[in-house]
Structure formats: C-alpha cells, structure tokens
C-alpha cells in the first residue's frame, strides 16, 4: 500500500511559539509522508522571520507569508493555492489551527483510511475534544435564518445552539454532518479547488458554515471520524488581538455574506438582518461606553 502524502497547512498570526510546539507534535506522526506548510498571515510580532530561522534546515517544513492579513479564509486560500502550484491535485491537505494537540502518532494515517471508505466525501475530521470531553461544536447542522436572529439574543443563545448541534453517536465510526470545525479537518486539494476555496469576503467566523453549504450543493458530504480525536484549547489570540465589538462586527458580516451570496436569502429578510445587526451594534456601543464610564 502506498504511503499517503499529507500536507498540514497551519495559519499563524502572532503565535509563533504555539506553532513551534505544534509542529514538533506533528513530526511524531507515523505511517505517512508528512509536509508542513506554515502560512504567516502578516504577523506583527516578527513571527515570519522567527519561524524561517527556526526551520531553515528542515526540508519537510515550509514557511511562507501572505501578502496581507486577510483573515482565516484568505490566509488558508493563500496556502492552498501555493500548494496547488507544486503538488498533485489528489494530495491530502489538513487545515489546522496551531492551538490543538494530538496524542495519537497514527492519527493522520488513520484519518486517510477513514476518508477512503467514503465515496461521497468532501472533508473529514476527528472528533474534537475540549476539557477532556467531546465538544458539542465538533460539528453542526447548517443554521437557518432564525438562528442568526435568536442566537444574538442572549436569552435564546443556548437553545439556539442546541437546535443546530448534533446528538453525536460516539459508538459509530463515521458520522455524516453538515459543518466541521475549522480548527482541524482534512480533504484533497482538488476538492478545495472544486468548491472555490474559502469565501474571502469573510475575515473571521462562519467559514465552516459557508463551506458546509458548498459541500451540500456539490452533492458531497462531510464526515466525523468518531473513533479518532484531537484536543482543542480556547485560543487567546483572537481575544488578545481584537476587541469584543470588532469580533461581533466580523461575525455579523460573515453571516450577511452567507445569506447574500450562498443561501439565496430573499432581499426582505436580508435587509431585516442588516438592520437588526446595525441596531444591535449601536446598542452594544452604548453599553460598552456606559461600562467604561462606570
């Protein structure tokens, strides 16, 4: 049996120490031919030069830098298009955060084996664990329009999330889902290209939702490999680099992109969503200003 070639694409932004540690974990993977591509998304902490210097003698690790910081979608697309210029289209690629950990030295090999069992597959992910337990947001159903209203109201947020999360049958081996977490999942280069990559009109949030809808429209499926797992810690990078209001703006913008360009939501509902979000941001500004004065 041919040894699979897997490229792990890691997006780095002002977190070179986490990237160094994660790459060391990945190098322990067995049964595969591993290449690691780190895309530095124009960090401001000298990450790019630090990583280049550290890995300059390691052939299996390549460090590149994007042209600007365009967020998750742009940075990953930059890496995927770089790979497509030099590798066969059927190469396996793992899109991965640098704030995860793996304790199974054959995880990637086993993930490929599960992938090959599915004829209609787009992407696959191990079951994400947080705080030692399977995470409810390891996968979810594509949310409808009402979710984007109700989830903003704090008193409905928990119930809204419960409506889109799966009751995951953890005794199964494979489970078809709509959306996989963007922190760690695998597909082939040709699949990313076929689906026109990530939507770069988003900077942060909802990339998985848009990709999930693209997968469904293409007649494909995403899968969770329930007997495999990875561990994800809550990333401090976003909170450190971006204030709460900016995060909300990015979330709302990405949801509007989803409805306008992918879900074909009618103009009346789309306008209502835009007005609702604008009013929410206005109220949030007043709240934050009041808290600051207090």
PyMOL commands that set and color helices and strands:
alter all, ss='L'
color gray80, all
select helices_A, chain A and resi 16-26+47-54+71-84+107-115+136-138+145-150+154-164+189-194+207-217+237-241+244-262+267-293
alter helices_A, ss='H'
color red, helices_A
select strands_A, chain A and resi 5-12+33-40+61-65+92-96+100-101+121-130+133-134+139-140+174-177+179-180+184-188+221-232
alter strands_A, ss='S'
color yellow, strands_A
deselect
rebuild
show_as cartoon
